[in-house]
Amino acid sequence: MDFQEFLQIVPKLIAAELPATQSHLKMAPLERLNDLKNQLRDNYNPRTAAVLMLCYPKNGTTHLVLIVRNSYKGVHSAQIAFPGGKYEKEDIDFASTALRETYEEVGVDPHKVALIRPFTQVYIPPSNFMVYPYLGMCKEEITFIPDPSEVAGIIELPIATFLSDTIIIEKELQTSYANSIKVPAFEIENHIVWGATAMMLSELKDVLAITSVS
């Protein structure tokens, strides 16, 4: 998608009705379906976090940035994610959390990011986090500066590739809660993106698909 085309659909993105659970269910592991359908997450007293789904131009076309998290002893070790992290008491709101964490993790100046809108929050059972995603854009090309203590790599995903159904797969994985489980996932640059990030990507994909053709 040409970046000028993306700029033209921003008003539609702002006005679009979010498909929420309808999109999340497409990429949710089977073990999470009951939580999603019954909205049990409200009773879990979860910790809170926010992430930024950042679109920007690269060589004139629209891209979306993802990060490869470092390996560590934890449930999200080495996973593919959006830049973001947990809410801190000094943050004004969750949007501020997303911008601050994006700056800390990949060096994007918050003043250069225009927030477009919030998307539907996603509950992550293994870590008991409620994650609030925000769609944002930067109108200029970005030189990312990853924090080596948190980020092992940067993935710059063309929106045109993202909108193709050819990257949607089913993958058998070993997870923190199952030795072997088949999950819906996105295959992006030989990386498997599943779980909460895939669920957020699914909603973004559906909204972009609707607004880019309407």
N, C-alpha and C positions, 0 to 999 in steps of 0.2 A: 504494500500500500504506500503510495506516494505521501510524503508528509503533509503537503498542501491539502490533499484529500482528507487526511486525518483531521487537520485543523477545521475543515468544513463540516465534519460530522460531530465536532465537540458539542455544539448546542443540542444535537439529538442524543448524545451520550448523557448529558445533564438531565434531559427530560425523560429518558427511557425508564420504563418500569422494570425493576430488577426481578429476574426469574427466581432468585434466591434458592430455596431448597430444591426446586425443580432442576436447576443446573447442578447443584452440589451432588445430588443423588447419582448423576451420570458417572461421576468419578469417585464416589465414596466406596471404601472397602466394605464388604458385606457386614462386618462386625459393627460398623457405625450406622447402619441404616435405621435401626430402632431408635437410636439417639436422635437422629435427624427427624424421623417421622413423629416422634413423641415429644420432641423439644425438651428432653430431660436435662439438657445442659443448664437450664435455669436454676436447678436445685444443687448444683455442684460447687457453688461458691468459687468459681475459677479465678486464677490470676489473669491479668489482662496484658495484651500486647497489640502492636499495630505494625502493618507493613505497607510499603509503597509499591504500587504497580506503575512503574515509571515508563512512559512512552517518550521517544525523542527521535530526531532525525539522524541518520547515518548514511552518507552518500545519497541523500535526497529521499530515502525511504524510511518508513516508520519502523522503529525497533522497540523491543521491550527487554528490560534488563532483569536477569536472574543471577543469583550467586550460588556458588558451591561452598557449602559450609565446611570448615575444618573437621577433621576426625577428632573425636574426644569421647569420653565415657558419658554417654547420654543418649536419649532416645532419638535425637535429631542429628546425630553424628553423620557427617559427609553427605547430608541431604541437599537437594536443590530447593532453593527458597527465594522469596522476594527479600530485598533488603528490609530490615525491620528488627524489632525486638520488644522487650517488655516495657510497659508503662512505668515511668518514674514520677515521683511526687512533684518534681519541679516542672513536669510537662503540663501545659495549659489544658490540653485535650489529647485525644488519641491521634488526631492529625499531626499535632506537634511531635508526638512520639515517633510517628512514621518518618517525618522529615529529619528529626534529630538522629535517629538510628541510621537512616540512609546516608547522612553526612558522615557519621562515625565509621560505617562499614565500607562505603565505596567512594567517599569524598565528594559527593554532589552538594554544592552550595544550596541550602534551603531557599535562598532568595531568588534562585534561578528556576525554581519549581513552581508551577501553577497547579494547585489542586483542582481537579475537575469535579470529583464527587466521591463520597464514601460508597463502598459496596457492602454486601451482606457479610456479617461476621460469621466466623467458623469456629466451632468448638473442637479442641484437640484432646481427646481422652487420655492418651498416654502421659502427657505432661500437664493436664488439667489447665490449659490456657484457652481463653476466648480471644481470638485474633480478629482485629478490625482492619480490613483492607481499604486503602484509598487509591483511587486512580489519579495520577498526576502526569504532567507533561513538562518537558523542557524544550524550548524552541530552538536551541542550538545544539550542535554536536557536543558530546560529552567525552572527556578523558577521565576514565574511572581511576581512582586511587584506592585499591582495596587494602583494608587493614589486615595484615598477615596474621594477626592473632585470632581473627574470626573468619576470614574469607580465604578459601583455597583457590578460587577462580571466579571469573566473570563469564556469563553467557549473554551474548547480545543476539536476541532472537528476532528475526524479521517478522513483522505482523503477518505478512503474506504466508509465511511458513506456518505460523501459529494457527491461522484460520483454515489450514488444510486438514482434513480428517485423516490423512495418511500418517500423522504422527500419534494417533490414538491407538494404543495397544492394550493387551492384557498380559500381565507379567506375574510369574510366581516368585515371591520374595520371602525372605526370612525377616521377621519384624520383632519389635520389642514384646509383642503379645501373641505371636504365633510362629512356630518353627517353619511352616510352609503355608503360604496363603496366596491365592490368585487375586490380583488387584487391577482395576482399570488404571491406566497411566498414560502420560505423554512421553514419547521418546524424542528427546531433543539433544542433538549433537552427541549421540551415544550415551546420554544420561537418561535415567529413568526418573520421571517426576510423578510422584503419587501422593496420596494422603491429602492433607489440608491444602497444600500449595496447588495440587491438581484440581481440587474442588473450587478454589478461588479462580484458577485459570479457566475452569469450565464456565463459570458465570461471566467472566470477562469475554471469553470467546463468543458466547451466545449473544451478549449485548453488542459486541462489535459486528457480528454477523448480521444482526437485525438492522442496526443503524447504518451500516455501509451499503445496504441495498434498498433501504426505504426512501 
